[in-house]
């Protein structure tokens, strides 16, 4: 298969994809504006879903504590590993 034939096939595929995308996504009018201002509804939604910071329960799984204890023990036994831990933070 020569390069010219390959380019022609790629162009056909590109044209087909372009045509399918144009069918799936109709063009949007350049001057299209929302029917109303969306910012007040965004603020209302944020207020409804907002949870006070202090009321969030903090729960750390036991495996996380075990991993942290292992890292601390490794750092105590092999202090040269501390820069490696800091690098991966």
C-alpha positions in Angstrom: 0.0 0.0 0.0 1.5 3.3 -1.0 1.5 6.5 0.9 -0.9 8.2 -1.5 -3.5 5.5 -1.0 -3.0 5.6 2.8 -3.5 9.3 2.8 -6.7 9.0 0.8 -8.1 6.4 3.2 -7.3 8.6 6.2 -9.0 11.6 4.5 -12.1 9.5 3.9 -12.1 8.4 7.5 -11.6 12.0 8.7 -14.4 13.2 6.4 -16.8 10.5 7.8 -15.9 11.4 11.4 -16.4 15.1 10.6 -19.8 14.4 9.0 -20.9 12.2 11.9 -19.9 14.8 14.5 -21.7 17.5 12.6 -24.9 15.4 12.6 -24.6 14.6 16.3 -23.8 18.1 17.4 -25.9 20.8 15.7 -24.2 24.2 15.4 -24.8 26.7 18.1 -25.8 30.2 17.3 -22.9 32.5 17.9 -25.1 35.0 19.8 -26.9 32.4 21.9 -27.6 33.5 25.4 -29.2 31.5 28.3 -32.9 32.3 28.9 -32.1 33.7 32.3 -29.1 34.5 34.5 -27.7 31.2 35.8 -25.6 32.5 38.6 -28.4 32.9 41.3 -29.4 29.2 40.7 -25.8 28.2 41.1 -25.6 30.0 44.4 -28.8 28.4 45.6 -27.5 25.0 44.7 -24.2 25.6 46.5 -26.0 26.8 49.6 -28.2 23.7 49.6 -25.3 21.3 49.3 -23.0 23.2 51.6 -22.1 21.3 54.8 -20.5 23.2 57.6 -16.8 22.4 57.9 -17.0 21.4 61.6 -19.8 19.0 61.1 -17.9 16.7 58.8 -16.9 13.5 60.5 -13.3 12.7 60.2 -12.6 9.0 59.9 -9.3 7.5 58.9 -9.3 3.8 58.1 -7.2 1.5 60.2 -5.1 0.5 57.2 -4.1 4.1 56.7 -2.9 4.3 60.3 -0.9 1.0 59.8 0.7 2.4 56.7 1.7 5.6 58.5 3.1 3.6 61.4 5.1 1.5 59.0 6.5 4.6 57.2 7.5 6.2 60.5 9.2 3.0 61.7 11.0 2.7 58.4 12.1 6.4 58.7 13.4 5.8 62.3 15.3 2.6 61.3 16.5 3.9 57.9 16.7 7.8 58.1 18.1 7.9 54.5 14.6 7.0 53.3 13.2 10.3 54.4 14.1 12.3 51.2 12.5 9.5 49.2 9.2 9.8 51.2 9.3 13.6 50.7 10.0 13.2 47.0 6.8 11.1 46.6 4.5 13.5 48.5 
